[in-house]
């Protein structure tokens, strides 16, 4: 009798993951955005979260946890239960962090499952309207004439925005001072106030300021020009080694069951097909991607290795 009871218990325990997946989600899903509210990542996360909630029948609640260039929020999700109720909505800085930090409290490859790449968008170098910098040639000439006097901002140390400018410095042989911020919102406040002259930022966030004339688009980081600003050159047209594309994506804790990961993937991909989502992304200068876990996982792993090689080549100081 005792053996039969043990057998029933084991069978019931083994069946729990499948049962949980069949009923997933049966409560709100927490989507951690590792940056302050108000930036491009936050805007897209809320838009996609709302549409995913419509599909799943449960709320997708945005939880902003900024700090350490996205590493604080990422660590929170890495250490969360792998039950599908904690999702990381982050950007390509997750792939860069292992190259720029002495030690991370998590392993981006081992501690996460890549759910889907949501979007792809170029970064754009912008200058304050009052700086008199109207082109990449102007920027380089000013930096060479006054080494170390130009300040450029980014969304934090370990952010691809930062890396693009370091790559440009190396390729053009110029010296500029990096000023890191805790996300896009405070960065733009300082840029628009004239406290810093330049920044490399997501095109999505910069677009309204460029259209309003308060910022000047200097160059984009993608391999080709962006269709939203066909007259703005790609950095690589002058400096071929400077190419980086920004993306946003969903990740889940590594222990999350495959069938729940696929459900999350389906909710995200359905959200990306909504006409209103596509309209907003197009307005931002971003493209919807919606890759599968099997597509995004290897791409992400390859990007981690690529950034390690770039950071080593540039000999950038590692962060604590």
Number of C-alpha atoms within 10 A of each C-alpha: 6 7 8 9 10 11 12 12 12 11 11 12 10 11 11 11 16 13 11 16 18 13 11 20 20 14 12 15 22 18 25 26 27 29 30 20 19 14 20 21 24 22 15 20 25 19 16 23 23 18 23 24 19 15 15 20 14 16 20 25 19 20 22 17 18 19 17 21 23 26 23 18 22 33 19 18 28 25 15 18 14 20 21 23 23 25 30 27 32 26 24 22 25 24 23 24 27 21 22 22 14 11 13 15 12 18 15 25 17 11 18 24 24 28 31 28 29 27 19 21 23 26 27 31 27 28 28 24 19 13 14 13 21 18 18 20 12 13 19 20 15 16 20 17 11 13 14 13 14 17 17 24 26 29 29 22 25 26 25 27 28 22 24 25 23 21 20 20 17 16 15 15 11 19 19 19 15 20 17 20 19 19 25 24 17 16 24 24 12 14 22 18 11 15 15 22 23 28 27 26 29 29 27 23 21 25 21 14 17 17 11 9 12 16 25 26 27 23 25 31 28 21 18 15 19 21 9 14 14 10 12 18 22 26 25 19 15 13 14 12 15 23 20 21 18 22 22 23 25 27 28 30 29 22 16 19 18 14 16 24 27 15 18 24 24 19 19 26 22 16 25 23 14 12 10 13 17 16 13 16 20 14 15 20 21 24 19 20 17 24 19 17 20 12 14 20 19 13 13 19 14 12 15 21 14 14 20 16 13 15 18 13 11 14 9 13 11 16 13 9
